[in-house]
């Protein structure tokens, strides 16, 4: 079992720190996380002093609650 844990630990380290991801503009997940930008998601800093504005783009084309015309 310890061999499995060791192998998975090495793989996750490689996956997060070394392997570039196409959907992250060929950056690693660690690089995206450290820069707090990428992937279309807003990473909320709950401990910082900066306030998140309401105009911050989430990467969605329109809010999920917005309806398009009459669908009936």
N, CA, C and O atoms as a Maestro MAE file, in Angstrom:
{
 s_m_m2io_version
 :::
 2.0.0
}

f_m_ct {
 s_m_title
 :::
 protein
 m_atom[288] {
  # First column is atom index #
  i_m_mmod_type
  r_m_x_coord
  r_m_y_coord
  r_m_z_coord
  i_m_residue_number
  s_m_chain_name
  s_m_pdb_residue_name
  s_m_pdb_atom_name
  i_m_atomic_number
  :::
  1 25 0.821 -1.199 0.000 1 A "UNK " " N  " 7
  2 3 0.000 0.000 0.000 1 A "UNK " " CA " 6
  3 2 0.864 1.262 0.000 1 A "UNK " " C  " 6
  4 15 0.512 2.250 -0.645 1 A "UNK " " O  " 8
  5 25 1.974 1.240 0.706 2 A "UNK " " N  " 7
  6 3 2.836 2.421 0.754 2 A "UNK " " CA " 6
  7 2 3.434 2.729 -0.616 2 A "UNK " " C  " 6
  8 15 3.699 3.890 -0.927 2 A "UNK " " O  " 8
  9 25 3.651 1.692 -1.441 3 A "UNK " " N  " 7
  10 3 4.167 1.910 -2.790 3 A "UNK " " CA " 6
  11 2 3.131 2.650 -3.642 3 A "UNK " " C  " 6
  12 15 3.486 3.513 -4.445 3 A "UNK " " O  " 8
  13 25 1.862 2.312 -3.468 4 A "UNK " " N  " 7
  14 3 0.785 2.998 -4.178 4 A "UNK " " CA " 6
  15 2 0.718 4.466 -3.772 4 A "UNK " " C  " 6
  16 15 0.621 5.345 -4.629 4 A "UNK " " O  " 8
  17 25 0.767 4.732 -2.487 5 A "UNK " " N  " 7
  18 3 0.718 6.109 -1.982 5 A "UNK " " CA " 6
  19 2 1.901 6.908 -2.509 5 A "UNK " " C  " 6
  20 15 1.737 8.059 -2.914 5 A "UNK " " O  " 8
  21 25 3.077 6.320 -2.509 6 A "UNK " " N  " 7
  22 3 4.275 6.992 -3.011 6 A "UNK " " CA " 6
  23 2 4.129 7.313 -4.497 6 A "UNK " " C  " 6
  24 15 4.453 8.419 -4.929 6 A "UNK " " O  " 8
  25 25 3.647 6.353 -5.275 7 A "UNK " " N  " 7
  26 3 3.459 6.566 -6.708 7 A "UNK " " CA " 6
  27 2 2.444 7.657 -7.002 7 A "UNK " " C  " 6
  28 15 2.665 8.501 -7.870 7 A "UNK " " O  " 8
  29 25 1.330 7.641 -6.277 8 A "UNK " " N  " 7
  30 3 0.310 8.676 -6.475 8 A "UNK " " CA " 6
  31 2 0.818 10.053 -6.064 8 A "UNK " " C  " 6
  32 15 0.513 11.048 -6.721 8 A "UNK " " O  " 8
  33 25 1.578 10.115 -4.998 9 A "UNK " " N  " 7
  34 3 2.149 11.388 -4.548 9 A "UNK " " CA " 6
  35 2 3.076 11.963 -5.608 9 A "UNK " " C  " 6
  36 15 3.035 13.160 -5.889 9 A "UNK " " O  " 8
  37 25 3.909 11.115 -6.194 10 A "UNK " " N  " 7
  38 3 4.818 11.567 -7.259 10 A "UNK " " CA " 6
  39 2 4.029 12.036 -8.484 10 A "UNK " " C  " 6
  40 15 4.361 13.055 -9.089 10 A "UNK " " O  " 8
  41 25 2.984 11.288 -8.843 11 A "UNK " " N  " 7
  42 3 2.190 11.649 -10.012 11 A "UNK " " CA " 6
  43 2 1.479 12.988 -9.809 11 A "UNK " " C  " 6
  44 15 1.517 13.848 -10.689 11 A "UNK " " O  " 8
  45 25 0.836 13.169 -8.666 12 A "UNK " " N  " 7
  46 3 0.123 14.423 -8.415 12 A "UNK " " CA " 6
  47 2 1.083 15.608 -8.367 12 A "UNK " " C  " 6
  48 15 0.734 16.709 -8.795 12 A "UNK " " O  " 8
  49 25 2.264 15.392 -7.859 13 A "UNK " " N  " 7
  50 3 3.275 16.449 -7.845 13 A "UNK " " CA " 6
  51 2 3.641 16.835 -9.278 13 A "UNK " " C  " 6
  52 15 3.714 18.020 -9.604 13 A "UNK " " O  " 8
  53 25 3.869 15.844 -10.126 14 A "UNK " " N  " 7
  54 3 4.176 16.094 -11.538 14 A "UNK " " CA " 6
  55 2 3.001 16.794 -12.225 14 A "UNK " " C  " 6
  56 15 3.195 17.766 -12.954 14 A "UNK " " O  " 8
  57 25 1.792 16.300 -11.992 15 A "UNK " " N  " 7
  58 3 0.589 16.825 -12.642 15 A "UNK " " CA " 6
  59 2 0.352 18.289 -12.286 15 A "UNK " " C  " 6
  60 15 -0.015 19.082 -13.153 15 A "UNK " " O  " 8
  61 25 0.555 18.653 -11.033 16 A "UNK " " N  " 7
  62 3 0.278 20.019 -10.584 16 A "UNK " " CA " 6
  63 2 1.437 20.988 -10.788 16 A "UNK " " C  " 6
  64 15 1.207 22.179 -10.998 16 A "UNK " " O  " 8
  65 25 2.674 20.507 -10.733 17 A "UNK " " N  " 7
  66 3 3.828 21.405 -10.724 17 A "UNK " " CA " 6
  67 2 4.624 21.432 -12.020 17 A "UNK " " C  " 6
  68 15 5.296 22.425 -12.301 17 A "UNK " " O  " 8
  69 25 4.569 20.367 -12.819 18 A "UNK " " N  " 7
  70 3 5.441 20.294 -13.990 18 A "UNK " " CA " 6
  71 2 4.709 20.178 -15.322 18 A "UNK " " C  " 6
  72 15 5.185 20.701 -16.330 18 A "UNK " " O  " 8
  73 25 3.575 19.513 -15.346 19 A "UNK " " N  " 7
  74 3 2.881 19.222 -16.596 19 A "UNK " " CA " 6
  75 2 2.044 20.415 -17.041 19 A "UNK " " C  " 6
  76 15 1.122 20.808 -16.326 19 A "UNK " " O  " 8
  77 25 2.339 21.014 -18.217 20 A "UNK " " N  " 7
  78 3 1.514 22.116 -18.715 20 A "UNK " " CA " 6
  79 2 0.166 21.584 -19.204 20 A "UNK " " C  " 6
  80 15 0.091 20.490 -19.765 20 A "UNK " " O  " 8
  81 25 -0.881 22.353 -18.992 21 A "UNK " " N  " 7
  82 3 -2.232 21.958 -19.377 21 A "UNK " " CA " 6
  83 2 -2.720 22.860 -20.496 21 A "UNK " " C  " 6
  84 15 -2.613 24.083 -20.404 21 A "UNK " " O  " 8
  85 25 -3.251 22.266 -21.545 22 A "UNK " " N  " 7
  86 3 -3.727 23.024 -22.694 22 A "UNK " " CA " 6
  87 2 -4.823 24.011 -22.293 22 A "UNK " " C  " 6
  88 15 -4.813 25.155 -22.746 22 A "UNK " " O  " 8
  89 25 -5.758 23.587 -21.459 23 A "UNK " " N  " 7
  90 3 -6.872 24.464 -21.082 23 A "UNK " " CA " 6
  91 2 -6.434 25.604 -20.165 23 A "UNK " " C  " 6
  92 15 -7.215 26.524 -19.918 23 A "UNK " " O  " 8
  93 25 -5.218 25.563 -19.663 24 A "UNK " " N  " 7
  94 3 -4.689 26.635 -18.811 24 A "UNK " " CA " 6
  95 2 -3.631 27.444 -19.560 24 A "UNK " " C  " 6
  96 15 -2.731 28.020 -18.948 24 A "UNK " " O  " 8
  97 25 -3.747 27.483 -20.892 25 A "UNK " " N  " 7
  98 3 -2.809 28.214 -21.751 25 A "UNK " " CA " 6
  99 2 -1.386 27.692 -21.566 25 A "UNK " " C  " 6
  100 15 -0.427 28.462 -21.523 25 A "UNK " " O  " 8
  101 25 -1.272 26.373 -21.460 26 A "UNK " " N  " 7
  102 3 0.005 25.667 -21.326 26 A "UNK " " CA " 6
  103 2 0.795 26.096 -20.095 26 A "UNK " " C  " 6
  104 15 2.025 26.123 -20.099 26 A "UNK " " O  " 8
  105 25 0.054 26.430 -19.044 27 A "UNK " " N  " 7
  106 3 0.672 26.683 -17.746 27 A "UNK " " CA " 6
  107 2 0.326 25.517 -16.835 27 A "UNK " " C  " 6
  108 15 -0.588 24.746 -17.126 27 A "UNK " " O  " 8
  109 25 1.046 25.388 -15.747 28 A "UNK " " N  " 7
  110 3 0.751 24.327 -14.787 28 A "UNK " " CA " 6
  111 2 -0.351 24.799 -13.838 28 A "UNK " " C  " 6
  112 15 -0.539 26.004 -13.670 28 A "UNK " " O  " 8
  113 25 -1.081 23.873 -13.216 29 A "UNK " " N  " 7
  114 3 -2.085 24.287 -12.238 29 A "UNK " " CA " 6
  115 2 -1.491 25.133 -11.112 29 A "UNK " " C  " 6
  116 15 -2.143 26.063 -10.638 29 A "UNK " " O  " 8
  117 25 -0.282 24.832 -10.682 30 A "UNK " " N  " 7
  118 3 0.355 25.638 -9.638 30 A "UNK " " CA " 6
  119 2 0.583 27.077 -10.096 30 A "UNK " " C  " 6
  120 15 0.378 28.011 -9.321 30 A "UNK " " O  " 8
  121 25 1.007 27.264 -11.356 31 A "UNK " " N  " 7
  122 3 1.228 28.617 -11.871 31 A "UNK " " CA " 6
  123 2 -0.085 29.399 -11.913 31 A "UNK " " C  " 6
  124 15 -0.120 30.577 -11.556 31 A "UNK " " O  " 8
  125 25 -1.154 28.750 -12.344 32 A "UNK " " N  " 7
  126 3 -2.460 29.409 -12.408 32 A "UNK " " CA " 6
  127 2 -2.940 29.746 -11.009 32 A "UNK " " C  " 6
  128 15 -3.451 30.841 -10.776 32 A "UNK " " O  " 8
  129 25 -2.783 28.824 -10.084 33 A "UNK " " N  " 7
  130 3 -3.234 29.057 -8.712 33 A "UNK " " CA " 6
  131 2 -2.457 30.207 -8.073 33 A "UNK " " C  " 6
  132 15 -3.046 31.066 -7.418 33 A "UNK " " O  " 8
  133 25 -1.134 30.225 -8.261 34 A "UNK " " N  " 7
  134 3 -0.304 31.264 -7.644 34 A "UNK " " CA " 6
  135 2 -0.597 32.643 -8.229 34 A "UNK " " C  " 6
  136 15 -0.501 33.644 -7.518 34 A "UNK " " O  " 8
  137 25 -0.953 32.713 -9.516 35 A "UNK " " N  " 7
  138 3 -1.252 34.007 -10.136 35 A "UNK " " CA " 6
  139 2 -2.711 34.409 -9.924 35 A "UNK " " C  " 6
  140 15 -3.081 35.551 -10.199 35 A "UNK " " O  " 8
  141 25 -3.544 33.487 -9.437 36 A "UNK " " N  " 7
  142 3 -4.977 33.716 -9.198 36 A "UNK " " CA " 6
  143 2 -5.698 34.140 -10.469 36 A "UNK " " C  " 6
  144 15 -6.687 34.871 -10.403 36 A "UNK " " O  " 8
  145 25 -5.212 33.689 -11.632 37 A "UNK " " N  " 7
  146 3 -5.850 34.002 -12.904 37 A "UNK " " CA " 6
  147 2 -5.803 32.766 -13.784 37 A "UNK " " C  " 6
  148 15 -4.831 32.011 -13.756 37 A "UNK " " O  " 8
  149 25 -6.856 32.562 -14.564 38 A "UNK " " N  " 7
  150 3 -6.840 31.490 -15.535 38 A "UNK " " CA " 6
  151 2 -7.996 30.525 -15.382 38 A "UNK " " C  " 6
  152 15 -8.631 30.451 -14.330 38 A "UNK " " O  " 8
  153 25 -8.255 29.799 -16.431 39 A "UNK " " N  " 7
  154 3 -9.293 28.797 -16.407 39 A "UNK " " CA " 6
  155 2 -10.702 29.355 -16.396 39 A "UNK " " C  " 6
  156 15 -11.658 28.584 -16.314 39 A "UNK " " O  " 8
  157 25 -10.865 30.665 -16.477 40 A "UNK " " N  " 7
  158 3 -12.185 31.263 -16.492 40 A "UNK " " CA " 6
  159 2 -12.843 31.363 -15.131 40 A "UNK " " C  " 6
  160 15 -13.984 31.815 -15.027 40 A "UNK " " O  " 8
  161 25 -12.152 30.953 -14.098 41 A "UNK " " N  " 7
  162 3 -12.732 30.990 -12.759 41 A "UNK " " CA " 6
  163 2 -12.161 32.156 -11.966 41 A "UNK " " C  " 6
  164 15 -11.018 32.564 -12.170 41 A "UNK " " O  " 8
  165 25 -12.959 32.673 -11.078 42 A "UNK " " N  " 7
  166 3 -12.498 33.706 -10.166 42 A "UNK " " CA " 6
  167 2 -12.084 33.017 -8.880 42 A "UNK " " C  " 6
  168 15 -12.893 32.335 -8.250 42 A "UNK " " O  " 8
  169 25 -10.844 33.187 -8.491 43 A "UNK " " N  " 7
  170 3 -10.361 32.615 -7.247 43 A "UNK " " CA " 6
  171 2 -10.552 33.674 -6.171 43 A "UNK " " C  " 6
  172 15 -9.918 34.728 -6.211 43 A "UNK " " O  " 8
  173 25 -11.411 33.397 -5.228 44 A "UNK " " N  " 7
  174 3 -11.771 34.367 -4.201 44 A "UNK " " CA " 6
  175 2 -10.711 34.379 -3.113 44 A "UNK " " C  " 6
  176 15 -10.388 33.343 -2.530 44 A "UNK " " O  " 8
  177 25 -10.173 35.565 -2.846 45 A "UNK " " N  " 7
  178 3 -9.204 35.743 -1.766 45 A "UNK " " CA " 6
  179 2 -9.974 36.216 -0.541 45 A "UNK " " C  " 6
  180 15 -10.249 37.407 -0.398 45 A "UNK " " O  " 8
  181 25 -10.317 35.300 0.329 46 A "UNK " " N  " 7
  182 3 -11.132 35.633 1.497 46 A "UNK " " CA " 6
  183 2 -10.313 36.275 2.613 46 A "UNK " " C  " 6
  184 15 -10.881 36.790 3.576 46 A "UNK " " O  " 8
  185 25 -9.004 36.251 2.497 47 A "UNK " " N  " 7
  186 3 -8.164 36.754 3.571 47 A "UNK " " CA " 6
  187 2 -7.441 38.043 3.213 47 A "UNK " " C  " 6
  188 15 -6.828 38.666 4.081 47 A "UNK " " O  " 8
  189 25 -7.501 38.455 1.950 48 A "UNK " " N  " 7
  190 3 -6.835 39.674 1.520 48 A "UNK " " CA " 6
  191 2 -7.671 40.903 1.827 48 A "UNK " " C  " 6
  192 15 -8.803 40.806 2.302 48 A "UNK " " O  " 8
  193 25 -7.092 42.057 1.548 49 A "UNK " " N  " 7
  194 3 -7.778 43.316 1.818 49 A "UNK " " CA " 6
  195 2 -8.508 43.837 0.591 49 A "UNK " " C  " 6
  196 15 -9.345 44.733 0.706 49 A "UNK " " O  " 8
  197 25 -8.205 43.294 -0.578 50 A "UNK " " N  " 7
  198 3 -8.802 43.760 -1.819 50 A "UNK " " CA " 6
  199 2 -10.237 43.255 -1.942 50 A "UNK " " C  " 6
  200 15 -10.511 42.082 -1.686 50 A "UNK " " O  " 8
  201 25 -11.152 44.143 -2.333 51 A "UNK " " N  " 7
  202 3 -12.553 43.775 -2.498 51 A "UNK " " CA " 6
  203 2 -12.800 43.376 -3.944 51 A "UNK " " C  " 6
  204 15 -12.297 44.025 -4.861 51 A "UNK " " O  " 8
  205 25 -13.566 42.321 -4.155 52 A "UNK " " N  " 7
  206 3 -13.925 41.853 -5.483 52 A "UNK " " CA " 6
  207 2 -15.076 42.700 -6.005 52 A "UNK " " C  " 6
  208 15 -16.106 42.824 -5.341 52 A "UNK " " O  " 8
  209 25 -14.911 43.287 -7.194 53 A "UNK " " N  " 7
  210 3 -15.960 44.150 -7.731 53 A "UNK " " CA " 6
  211 2 -17.054 43.312 -8.384 53 A "UNK " " C  " 6
  212 15 -16.828 42.168 -8.777 53 A "UNK " " O  " 8
  213 25 -18.227 43.894 -8.490 54 A "UNK " " N  " 7
  214 3 -19.368 43.201 -9.086 54 A "UNK " " CA " 6
  215 2 -19.214 43.070 -10.589 54 A "UNK " " C  " 6
  216 15 -19.929 42.284 -11.210 54 A "UNK " " O  " 8
  217 25 -18.297 43.822 -11.192 55 A "UNK " " N  " 7
  218 3 -18.116 43.779 -12.638 55 A "UNK " " CA " 6
  219 2 -17.053 42.779 -13.061 55 A "UNK " " C  " 6
  220 15 -16.730 42.690 -14.245 55 A "UNK " " O  " 8
  221 25 -16.510 42.036 -12.131 56 A "UNK " " N  " 7
  222 3 -15.489 41.049 -12.465 56 A "UNK " " CA " 6
  223 2 -16.093 39.974 -13.354 56 A "UNK " " C  " 6
  224 15 -17.139 39.411 -13.030 56 A "UNK " " O  " 8
  225 25 -15.442 39.691 -14.467 57 A "UNK " " N  " 7
  226 3 -15.935 38.689 -15.400 57 A "UNK " " CA " 6
  227 2 -15.623 37.290 -14.895 57 A "UNK " " C  " 6
  228 15 -14.513 37.017 -14.438 57 A "UNK " " O  " 8
  229 25 -16.611 36.404 -14.980 58 A "UNK " " N  " 7
  230 3 -16.407 35.018 -14.577 58 A "UNK " " CA " 6
  231 2 -16.088 34.132 -15.766 58 A "UNK " " C  " 6
  232 15 -15.844 32.936 -15.603 58 A "UNK " " O  " 8
  233 25 -16.087 34.706 -16.960 59 A "UNK " " N  " 7
  234 3 -15.810 33.926 -18.152 59 A "UNK " " CA " 6
  235 2 -17.076 33.389 -18.808 59 A "UNK " " C  " 6
  236 15 -17.003 32.805 -19.890 59 A "UNK " " O  " 8
  237 25 -18.224 33.570 -18.184 60 A "UNK " " N  " 7
  238 3 -19.472 33.126 -18.777 60 A "UNK " " CA " 6
  239 2 -19.947 34.159 -19.787 60 A "UNK " " C  " 6
  240 15 -19.726 35.358 -19.617 60 A "UNK " " O  " 8
  241 25 -20.594 33.689 -20.825 61 A "UNK " " N  " 7
  242 3 -21.112 34.610 -21.829 61 A "UNK " " CA " 6
  243 2 -22.334 35.355 -21.316 61 A "UNK " " C  " 6
  244 15 -22.526 36.526 -21.644 61 A "UNK " " O  " 8
  245 25 -23.161 34.696 -20.517 62 A "UNK " " N  " 7
  246 3 -24.317 35.338 -19.889 62 A "UNK " " CA " 6
  247 2 -24.612 34.573 -18.606 62 A "UNK " " C  " 6
  248 15 -24.299 33.387 -18.499 62 A "UNK " " O  " 8
  249 25 -25.206 35.244 -17.648 63 A "UNK " " N  " 7
  250 3 -25.530 34.562 -16.397 63 A "UNK " " CA " 6
  251 2 -26.478 33.390 -16.639 63 A "UNK " " C  " 6
  252 15 -27.302 33.440 -17.552 63 A "UNK " " O  " 8
  253 25 -26.370 32.359 -15.849 64 A "UNK " " N  " 7
  254 3 -27.219 31.185 -15.996 64 A "UNK " " CA " 6
  255 2 -28.683 31.515 -15.749 64 A "UNK " " C  " 6
  256 15 -29.564 30.822 -16.258 64 A "UNK " " O  " 8
  257 25 -28.957 32.556 -14.981 65 A "UNK " " N  " 7
  258 3 -30.340 32.917 -14.665 65 A "UNK " " CA " 6
  259 2 -31.000 33.756 -15.743 65 A "UNK " " C  " 6
  260 15 -32.219 33.922 -15.736 65 A "UNK " " O  " 8
  261 25 -30.211 34.288 -16.672 66 A "UNK " " N  " 7
  262 3 -30.772 35.131 -17.731 66 A "UNK " " CA " 6
  263 2 -31.460 34.246 -18.765 66 A "UNK " " C  " 6
  264 15 -30.867 33.275 -19.234 66 A "UNK " " O  " 8
  265 25 -32.695 34.565 -19.124 67 A "UNK " " N  " 7
  266 3 -33.431 33.786 -20.103 67 A "UNK " " CA " 6
  267 2 -33.332 34.461 -21.455 67 A "UNK " " C  " 6
  268 15 -33.261 35.686 -21.554 67 A "UNK " " O  " 8
  269 25 -33.327 33.646 -22.490 68 A "UNK " " N  " 7
  270 3 -33.231 34.163 -23.849 68 A "UNK " " CA " 6
  271 2 -34.608 34.100 -24.493 68 A "UNK " " C  " 6
  272 15 -35.094 33.020 -24.830 68 A "UNK " " O  " 8
  273 25 -35.233 35.255 -24.663 69 A "UNK " " N  " 7
  274 3 -36.511 35.335 -25.361 69 A "UNK " " CA " 6
  275 2 -37.587 34.431 -24.792 69 A "UNK " " C  " 6
  276 15 -37.507 33.988 -23.646 69 A "UNK " " O  " 8
  277 25 -38.588 34.166 -25.604 70 A "UNK " " N  " 7
  278 3 -39.701 33.307 -25.215 70 A "UNK " " CA " 6
  279 2 -39.443 31.918 -25.768 70 A "UNK " " C  " 6
  280 15 -39.360 31.749 -26.985 70 A "UNK " " O  " 8
  281 25 -39.316 30.929 -24.913 71 A "UNK " " N  " 7
  282 3 -39.005 29.572 -25.364 71 A "UNK " " CA " 6
  283 2 -40.258 28.750 -25.623 71 A "UNK " " C  " 6
  284 15 -40.154 27.599 -26.046 71 A "UNK " " O  " 8
  285 25 -41.450 29.313 -25.379 72 A "UNK " " N  " 7
  286 3 -42.698 28.553 -25.570 72 A "UNK " " CA " 6
  287 2 -43.195 28.668 -26.986 72 A "UNK " " C  " 6
  288 15 -44.231 28.095 -27.325 72 A "UNK " " O  " 8
  :::
 }
 m_bond[287] {
  # First column is bond index #
  i_m_from
  i_m_to
  i_m_order
  :::
  1 1 2 1
  2 2 3 1
  3 3 4 2
  4 3 5 1
  5 5 6 1
  6 6 7 1
  7 7 8 2
  8 7 9 1
  9 9 10 1
  10 10 11 1
  11 11 12 2
  12 11 13 1
  13 13 14 1
  14 14 15 1
  15 15 16 2
  16 15 17 1
  17 17 18 1
  18 18 19 1
  19 19 20 2
  20 19 21 1
  21 21 22 1
  22 22 23 1
  23 23 24 2
  24 23 25 1
  25 25 26 1
  26 26 27 1
  27 27 28 2
  28 27 29 1
  29 29 30 1
  30 30 31 1
  31 31 32 2
  32 31 33 1
  33 33 34 1
  34 34 35 1
  35 35 36 2
  36 35 37 1
  37 37 38 1
  38 38 39 1
  39 39 40 2
  40 39 41 1
  41 41 42 1
  42 42 43 1
  43 43 44 2
  44 43 45 1
  45 45 46 1
  46 46 47 1
  47 47 48 2
  48 47 49 1
  49 49 50 1
  50 50 51 1
  51 51 52 2
  52 51 53 1
  53 53 54 1
  54 54 55 1
  55 55 56 2
  56 55 57 1
  57 57 58 1
  58 58 59 1
  59 59 60 2
  60 59 61 1
  61 61 62 1
  62 62 63 1
  63 63 64 2
  64 63 65 1
  65 65 66 1
  66 66 67 1
  67 67 68 2
  68 67 69 1
  69 69 70 1
  70 70 71 1
  71 71 72 2
  72 71 73 1
  73 73 74 1
  74 74 75 1
  75 75 76 2
  76 75 77 1
  77 77 78 1
  78 78 79 1
  79 79 80 2
  80 79 81 1
  81 81 82 1
  82 82 83 1
  83 83 84 2
  84 83 85 1
  85 85 86 1
  86 86 87 1
  87 87 88 2
  88 87 89 1
  89 89 90 1
  90 90 91 1
  91 91 92 2
  92 91 93 1
  93 93 94 1
  94 94 95 1
  95 95 96 2
  96 95 97 1
  97 97 98 1
  98 98 99 1
  99 99 100 2
  100 99 101 1
  101 101 102 1
  102 102 103 1
  103 103 104 2
  104 103 105 1
  105 105 106 1
  106 106 107 1
  107 107 108 2
  108 107 109 1
  109 109 110 1
  110 110 111 1
  111 111 112 2
  112 111 113 1
  113 113 114 1
  114 114 115 1
  115 115 116 2
  116 115 117 1
  117 117 118 1
  118 118 119 1
  119 119 120 2
  120 119 121 1
  121 121 122 1
  122 122 123 1
  123 123 124 2
  124 123 125 1
  125 125 126 1
  126 126 127 1
  127 127 128 2
  128 127 129 1
  129 129 130 1
  130 130 131 1
  131 131 132 2
  132 131 133 1
  133 133 134 1
  134 134 135 1
  135 135 136 2
  136 135 137 1
  137 137 138 1
  138 138 139 1
  139 139 140 2
  140 139 141 1
  141 141 142 1
  142 142 143 1
  143 143 144 2
  144 143 145 1
  145 145 146 1
  146 146 147 1
  147 147 148 2
  148 147 149 1
  149 149 150 1
  150 150 151 1
  151 151 152 2
  152 151 153 1
  153 153 154 1
  154 154 155 1
  155 155 156 2
  156 155 157 1
  157 157 158 1
  158 158 159 1
  159 159 160 2
  160 159 161 1
  161 161 162 1
  162 162 163 1
  163 163 164 2
  164 163 165 1
  165 165 166 1
  166 166 167 1
  167 167 168 2
  168 167 169 1
  169 169 170 1
  170 170 171 1
  171 171 172 2
  172 171 173 1
  173 173 174 1
  174 174 175 1
  175 175 176 2
  176 175 177 1
  177 177 178 1
  178 178 179 1
  179 179 180 2
  180 179 181 1
  181 181 182 1
  182 182 183 1
  183 183 184 2
  184 183 185 1
  185 185 186 1
  186 186 187 1
  187 187 188 2
  188 187 189 1
  189 189 190 1
  190 190 191 1
  191 191 192 2
  192 191 193 1
  193 193 194 1
  194 194 195 1
  195 195 196 2
  196 195 197 1
  197 197 198 1
  198 198 199 1
  199 199 200 2
  200 199 201 1
  201 201 202 1
  202 202 203 1
  203 203 204 2
  204 203 205 1
  205 205 206 1
  206 206 207 1
  207 207 208 2
  208 207 209 1
  209 209 210 1
  210 210 211 1
  211 211 212 2
  212 211 213 1
  213 213 214 1
  214 214 215 1
  215 215 216 2
  216 215 217 1
  217 217 218 1
  218 218 219 1
  219 219 220 2
  220 219 221 1
  221 221 222 1
  222 222 223 1
  223 223 224 2
  224 223 225 1
  225 225 226 1
  226 226 227 1
  227 227 228 2
  228 227 229 1
  229 229 230 1
  230 230 231 1
  231 231 232 2
  232 231 233 1
  233 233 234 1
  234 234 235 1
  235 235 236 2
  236 235 237 1
  237 237 238 1
  238 238 239 1
  239 239 240 2
  240 239 241 1
  241 241 242 1
  242 242 243 1
  243 243 244 2
  244 243 245 1
  245 245 246 1
  246 246 247 1
  247 247 248 2
  248 247 249 1
  249 249 250 1
  250 250 251 1
  251 251 252 2
  252 251 253 1
  253 253 254 1
  254 254 255 1
  255 255 256 2
  256 255 257 1
  257 257 258 1
  258 258 259 1
  259 259 260 2
  260 259 261 1
  261 261 262 1
  262 262 263 1
  263 263 264 2
  264 263 265 1
  265 265 266 1
  266 266 267 1
  267 267 268 2
  268 267 269 1
  269 269 270 1
  270 270 271 1
  271 271 272 2
  272 271 273 1
  273 273 274 1
  274 274 275 1
  275 275 276 2
  276 275 277 1
  277 277 278 1
  278 278 279 1
  279 279 280 2
  280 279 281 1
  281 281 282 1
  282 282 283 1
  283 283 284 2
  284 283 285 1
  285 285 286 1
  286 286 287 1
  287 287 288 2
  :::
 }
}
